[in-house]
Amino acid sequence: MGTAKTITLFILFVTTLSLFPLAAHPFSISFGVAPHVAVKKATDVTTKAQAGITTNTSFSVGMYENYFIELRGRYLYYRASSPGEDWILYRAFSALGASIGGGVILPDYKIFNEFSVNPSVTMRSYGNFASYTHTEIYFFYPSLQIEPGFTFARYYDKQLQLKLSIPLEWNFQRDLDLFLSGGVSFSTSLHF
Protein backbone atom coordinates (compact mmCIF):
# COMPACT_ATOMS: atom_id res chain seq x y z
CA MET A 1 0.00 0.00 0.00
CA GLY A 2 2.82 2.46 0.88
CA THR A 3 4.73 1.64 -2.32
CA ALA A 4 1.60 2.18 -4.44
CA LYS A 5 1.05 5.62 -2.88
CA THR A 6 4.69 6.58 -3.47
CA ILE A 7 4.55 5.52 -7.13
CA THR A 8 1.24 7.36 -7.60
CA LEU A 9 2.63 10.58 -6.07
CA PHE A 10 5.79 10.34 -8.20
CA ILE A 11 3.72 9.88 -11.39
CA LEU A 12 1.52 12.84 -10.38
CA PHE A 13 4.61 15.01 -9.77
CA VAL A 14 6.20 14.09 -13.13
CA THR A 15 2.90 14.61 -14.98
CA THR A 16 2.34 18.01 -13.35
CA LEU A 17 5.93 19.06 -14.06
CA SER A 18 5.58 18.06 -17.72
CA LEU A 19 2.71 20.57 -18.13
CA PHE A 20 5.12 23.48 -17.67
CA PRO A 21 7.71 24.50 -20.27
CA LEU A 22 11.22 24.12 -18.87
CA ALA A 23 13.99 26.72 -19.00
CA ALA A 24 17.18 26.41 -21.10
CA HIS A 25 19.10 24.74 -18.25
CA PRO A 26 16.07 23.35 -16.42
CA PHE A 27 17.75 21.52 -13.53
CA SER A 28 20.29 22.78 -11.04
CA ILE A 29 21.97 21.60 -7.87
CA SER A 30 23.45 24.18 -5.53
CA PHE A 31 25.60 24.14 -2.41
CA GLY A 32 25.81 27.09 -0.05
CA VAL A 33 27.01 28.40 3.27
CA ALA A 34 25.59 31.34 5.25
CA PRO A 35 26.80 32.91 8.48
CA HIS A 36 23.84 34.57 10.19
CA VAL A 37 22.51 36.20 13.35
CA ALA A 38 19.23 35.48 15.11
CA VAL A 39 17.34 37.88 17.36
CA LYS A 40 15.30 36.13 20.06
CA LYS A 41 12.84 37.30 22.67
CA ALA A 42 10.88 35.24 25.18
CA THR A 43 8.49 36.24 27.96
CA ASP A 44 10.37 37.66 30.97
CA VAL A 45 13.75 37.38 29.17
CA THR A 46 15.56 40.26 27.49
CA THR A 47 16.09 40.29 23.73
CA LYS A 48 19.37 38.65 22.77
CA ALA A 49 21.30 37.76 19.62
CA GLN A 50 22.75 34.39 18.66
CA ALA A 51 25.38 33.85 15.97
CA GLY A 52 25.07 30.84 13.71
CA ILE A 53 25.98 29.21 10.43
CA THR A 54 24.00 27.25 7.85
CA THR A 55 25.05 24.87 5.10
CA ASN A 56 22.53 23.81 2.48
CA THR A 57 21.96 21.81 -0.68
CA SER A 58 19.18 22.58 -3.16
CA PHE A 59 17.64 20.96 -6.21
CA SER A 60 15.78 23.37 -8.54
CA VAL A 61 13.69 23.00 -11.67
CA GLY A 62 13.44 26.06 -13.93
CA MET A 63 10.16 26.82 -15.70
CA TYR A 64 8.96 29.56 -18.07
CA GLU A 65 12.54 30.87 -18.44
CA ASN A 66 12.27 33.05 -15.31
CA TYR A 67 10.59 30.94 -12.60
CA PHE A 68 11.74 27.92 -10.62
CA ILE A 69 10.63 25.54 -7.89
CA GLU A 70 13.08 24.21 -5.35
CA LEU A 71 13.62 21.51 -2.74
CA ARG A 72 16.27 22.27 -0.12
CA GLY A 73 17.92 20.52 2.79
CA ARG A 74 20.05 22.27 5.37
CA TYR A 75 22.03 21.95 8.56
CA LEU A 76 22.14 24.94 10.90
CA TYR A 77 23.93 25.66 14.15
CA TYR A 78 23.50 28.50 16.63
CA ARG A 79 25.98 29.34 19.42
CA ALA A 80 24.67 30.17 22.88
CA SER A 81 23.76 33.82 23.39
CA SER A 82 25.41 36.05 25.95
CA PRO A 83 23.65 36.04 29.35
CA GLY A 84 22.76 39.74 29.13
CA GLU A 85 21.53 41.88 32.01
CA ASP A 86 19.17 39.20 33.34
CA TRP A 87 21.88 36.47 33.23
CA ILE A 88 19.63 34.14 31.24
CA LEU A 89 21.02 32.85 27.97
CA TYR A 90 19.53 31.11 24.97
CA ARG A 91 21.16 27.69 24.62
CA ALA A 92 23.19 26.58 21.64
CA PHE A 93 21.30 24.29 19.28
CA SER A 94 21.57 22.60 15.91
CA ALA A 95 18.88 21.61 13.44
CA LEU A 96 18.22 19.75 10.22
CA GLY A 97 15.72 21.46 7.95
CA ALA A 98 13.89 20.72 4.73
CA SER A 99 12.01 23.20 2.58
CA ILE A 100 9.97 23.61 -0.53
CA GLY A 101 9.91 26.91 -2.30
CA GLY A 102 10.15 28.79 -5.50
CA GLY A 103 11.17 32.05 -6.98
CA VAL A 104 11.73 34.32 -9.91
CA ILE A 105 14.93 35.20 -11.78
CA LEU A 106 14.89 38.79 -13.00
CA PRO A 107 16.54 40.04 -16.22
CA ASP A 108 20.27 40.82 -16.23
CA TYR A 109 21.20 44.16 -14.77
CA LYS A 110 24.41 46.13 -15.36
CA ILE A 111 26.19 47.68 -12.39
CA PHE A 112 28.53 50.59 -13.20
CA ASN A 113 27.68 49.99 -16.90
CA GLU A 114 30.08 47.02 -16.99
CA PHE A 115 29.43 44.39 -14.34
CA SER A 116 26.44 42.18 -15.23
CA VAL A 117 24.39 40.58 -12.40
CA ASN A 118 21.26 38.45 -12.48
CA PRO A 119 18.90 39.34 -9.54
CA SER A 120 16.50 36.78 -8.07
CA VAL A 121 14.06 36.36 -5.20
CA THR A 122 13.28 33.03 -3.54
CA MET A 123 10.62 32.17 -0.94
CA ARG A 124 10.74 28.96 1.12
CA SER A 125 8.81 27.27 3.91
CA TYR A 126 10.93 25.12 6.23
CA GLY A 127 10.34 22.34 8.69
CA ASN A 128 13.21 22.24 11.21
CA PHE A 129 14.06 19.36 13.56
CA ALA A 130 16.35 20.70 16.28
CA SER A 131 18.09 19.71 19.50
CA TYR A 132 19.83 21.71 22.18
CA THR A 133 23.56 21.07 22.38
CA HIS A 134 24.65 18.55 25.07
CA THR A 135 21.05 17.56 25.89
CA GLU A 136 18.48 15.06 24.72
CA ILE A 137 15.85 17.77 24.22
CA TYR A 138 14.45 17.70 20.68
CA PHE A 139 11.92 20.04 19.13
CA PHE A 140 10.33 21.00 15.81
CA TYR A 141 9.61 24.45 14.50
CA PRO A 142 8.46 25.80 11.12
CA SER A 143 9.86 28.90 9.45
CA LEU A 144 9.36 31.12 6.42
CA GLN A 145 12.27 32.55 4.46
CA ILE A 146 12.65 35.17 1.75
CA GLU A 147 16.01 35.39 0.02
CA PRO A 148 16.81 38.23 -2.40
CA GLY A 149 20.10 37.76 -4.18
CA PHE A 150 22.03 37.99 -7.40
CA THR A 151 24.18 35.75 -9.55
CA PHE A 152 27.43 37.59 -10.12
CA ALA A 153 29.53 35.08 -12.11
CA ARG A 154 28.74 32.45 -14.74
CA TYR A 155 31.16 29.99 -16.31
CA TYR A 156 31.11 27.18 -18.89
CA ASP A 157 28.11 28.40 -20.90
CA LYS A 158 26.26 29.37 -17.67
CA GLN A 159 26.47 25.84 -16.28
CA LEU A 160 28.48 26.92 -13.21
CA GLN A 161 27.14 29.97 -11.38
CA LEU A 162 28.12 31.86 -8.22
CA LYS A 163 25.50 33.67 -6.18
CA LEU A 164 25.40 36.08 -3.23
CA SER A 165 22.13 36.53 -1.32
CA ILE A 166 20.59 37.73 1.95
CA PRO A 167 18.31 35.11 3.57
CA LEU A 168 15.80 36.65 6.00
CA GLU A 169 13.81 34.17 8.10
CA TRP A 170 10.86 34.32 10.46
CA ASN A 171 10.94 31.31 12.80
CA PHE A 172 7.91 30.04 14.72
CA GLN A 173 9.38 28.42 17.84
CA ARG A 174 6.63 27.81 20.38
CA ASP A 175 8.42 29.05 23.51
CA LEU A 176 9.64 32.31 21.92
CA ASP A 177 7.75 35.54 21.26
CA LEU A 178 10.24 36.58 18.59
CA PHE A 179 12.79 34.62 16.54
CA LEU A 180 14.08 36.41 13.44
CA SER A 181 17.30 35.60 11.62
CA GLY A 182 19.26 37.01 8.73
CA GLY A 183 22.64 36.62 7.14
CA VAL A 184 24.71 36.55 3.98
CA SER A 185 24.73 33.44 1.81
CA PHE A 186 27.34 32.43 -0.74
CA SER A 187 26.40 29.54 -3.04
CA THR A 188 27.57 27.81 -6.16
CA SER A 189 25.23 26.00 -8.52
CA LEU A 190 25.57 23.51 -11.36
CA HIS A 191 22.99 23.80 -14.16
CA PHE A 192 22.28 20.95 -16.56
N, C-alpha and C positions, 0 to 999 in steps of 0.2 A: 504493500500500500504506500509506504514512504517513497520507494523508488519510482512508482508510477506518478506520484505528485511532483517529484523532482523533475522527471522527464517532461511532464506536461508544462510545468513552469518554464523550463528551459526552451521548449518549443514556442511557447507564448512570447518569451523575451526575444528570441531570434525573429519570429514573425513580425512582432511590433517594430523591431529595429529595422527590418527590411523595408518597411513602409516609408522610411525617411531617407532622402538622398544623402550620401556620405560625402565628407569633404575630400580634398585632394590626398592628404595623408590622414586617413580616417581614424587610425588607432595610435595611441601613444602611451608610453609608460614613463612615469617620472619618479625621481627620487629627490627628496629635499630635507633641509635642516633649518630650524627656526629657533633662535633664542628669543625668549619672550618674558613678559612681566605680567603677573596677575594682581589685581586689586580685590581684596576680600573684606567683607564686613559681616559680622554676625551680631545677634542681639547681645547687648551688654559687653561687647568686645570692640576695641577701637579698630578703625580701618587700617589694614596693613598690606604691604606688598610682598609678593613671593616671586623670586626669579626661577625660571625654568628653561627647558629646552625640549624641542619636539623633533623627531625624525619621522618621515612619512614616505609611503609609496602609493602611487595612484595609477589607475588604468582609466583612460578616457577614450570616448568615441566621438569623433567630430561629425556634425550634421549641418546641412544647409550652409556650408562654407564658414559660417561665423559662430555657430552654437556647438556646444558639446555637453555630454553627460559624463559623470565621473563616479567611480568607486574608489575609496581611499581607506587605507589602513595606517595607523600611526602608533607610535610609542611616545609618551610624554612623561617628563619628570619635573617636579617642583621641589626646590629646597625649602627648608623650614623658614618661616618669616622671623624677623627680629621680635623680641618680646614686647617692645613698645612701652608706653607709660603704664599700662595696666599689668605688665609682666605675663601676659598670656600670648602664646605664639600659635600660629597655624602650623601643624605638623607637615613634614615632608611627605610627599606621596608620589606614586607612579601610576600610570594608567595605560591600558591598551584601548584604542578607539577605532571605530569603523564608521564610515560616512557614505552617504549618497548625496550627490549634488549635481550641479550643472552651471553653465555660465555662457558668457558671450565674449568673443574675441573681436575687438574693435579694429578699424582700418589702421594701417601704418601711419605713424606720426613722426615728423622730423623735428628733432630738438637742435637748436642752433643752426638750422638749415643744412645740417650735415648728418647728424647721428639719427638713424632710423630706429624707432621702437614700436612695439606692437602691444598696445594696452589691452587688458582683459579684466573681467570681474567674474568671480566665482562665488556661489553660495552653496553651503553644505549644512546638513544636519547630522550630528554625531551621536553615537551611543558610546559611552566611556565606562569601562570596567576598571576600577581603581582600588588600590590598597595603600594604607599608610605604611611608611617605611618602618621596619623592625617590629611590626605587629601582624596579627592575623585578622585585622579588621578590613573587610572588603565592602565596597559600595559601588553603586551604579549612578551615573548622572548623564542626562542628555545635554546637548549644547547646540547652538546655532552659530555659524561662522560666515562672515563675508570677507572676501580676500581680493581687493584691487591690486593689480600688479602690471608689469610689463615685461615682455620678452625683449632683451637687449642685444642678443647675439644669436646668429643662426649659422650653422655649418653643414657641409655635405648636402647641398640642395634642400636645406631646411629640415633635414632629418634629425639633427642634433641641435637643441635649443637651450639657452640659458635664460632664466627668469628671476626677477626680483619682485617680491610682493610684500604686502602688509596685512597679515591675517588678524582680524578683530573678532573676538569670540565672546558670546554671552552664554555663561554656563549656569545650569539650573541644578545646583546642589542643594538638597533639601534642608540642611542645617545652616545654610548661609542666606543672609538677606541680599548680598551682592557678591558676584563673582564674575568679573570682567577680565579678559586678558587680551594682550596685543603684542606684536613683535615684528620682526623682519625675517622673511623667509627667502632662502636662496635655493633654487631647484634646477635640475637639469632633466631634460626630457628627450626620449627617443621616439621619433614618429615613423610609422611604417604603414 
